[in-house]
Amino acid sequence: MLLDISLIGYGKMGKMIASMAEEHGCRVKSIIDPSVEGCEKEIRPEILGDVCLDFSLPDTVLENIRKISAAGKKHGGGHHGLEQQASRGGATC
């Protein structure tokens, strides 16, 4: 059985994860990136996989975490600039 994942941000990392997903026991259920043609434009509970891998921009990460958590899904990813968000008082999840 494959693990359903959602990719948030479809740049280099998102594309690499998508290309390797099946060989590692995962299925990409959705790709969310408002700046990429053909991708979902926003996070909605009904399109999320069991795990959401977030490679989006630092300014959107905290809101993404809130939406993913509210949907009862797991969140992971690599976030450059998250420290700056925390120092501005934005890291309240």
N, C-alpha and C positions, 0 to 999 in steps of 0.2 A: 504494500500500500504506500502510495506517495504522499509526502507531506505537502499540503497546499501552502504556498508562500505568495506574498504580495511584495512587489518592488516599488519603492517610493523614491523617485528620482531615477531617470533612465539615461545617465551619462555613461562614462567608461565602466564604473563599477557595476551599475545596474545591468548593463549589457553583458558583462563578463559573467555575472551570477546567472543571468537568464540562459546563457549558452551552456553552462555547466550543471544546471539544476537537475535534469533527469538522471544524469549519470551519478548523482549523489542522493537519489531517492526523493527528489522534490518535484513539484509541478508548479509552474508559475500560474497562479489563478488570476492575478491582475497586475498591471503596470500602471502606476499613477505618476504622471508628470505633466503639469499644465502647459509646459513649454514645448512638448514633443507631439507632433501630429500622430494621431492614432492611439494615443494613450488616454486613459481616464484622466479627467481634469481635477478631480477632488476625491478626498477620502470619504467613502460612504461604507457603513458597516456591512451592507449586503455584498460588497465586492471583495472584502478582505479575506485573505487566507488565514490559516492558523497562526502563522508567524509573518510579521511585516518587517522587511529589511529596508531601512531608511538611509538613503544616500542623497538626501535633498540638501537644500541650502541652510546654513546656520539659522537664518531668521525665521525659518518655518518649522524647525525641528520640535520646539516645545509644543506648539499647537498640534503638530502631527502626533506626538506622544499622547497628548490629552485625548485626541479623537480615537486613537488606536486603543488606549486603555479603556475608554468609555464603551467601546465595542467588545471588550473582554478578550482582546487579542494580545499576543506577545509582540514586543518591539525589540529590534536590535539594529545595529548599523554603525557606520563610521561617520562621525560628525566633526569636521574641522570648524573651529570657531564657537563650539558650545560653551567653552570657558567664558568667552566674552558675554554670552547670554546670561550665564549664571552671575557674573560680576555686576550686571545691570539689574539684578533682582528678578530675572525671568525664569529661573530654574525652580519652579514650584509645581511639581507634578503630583 
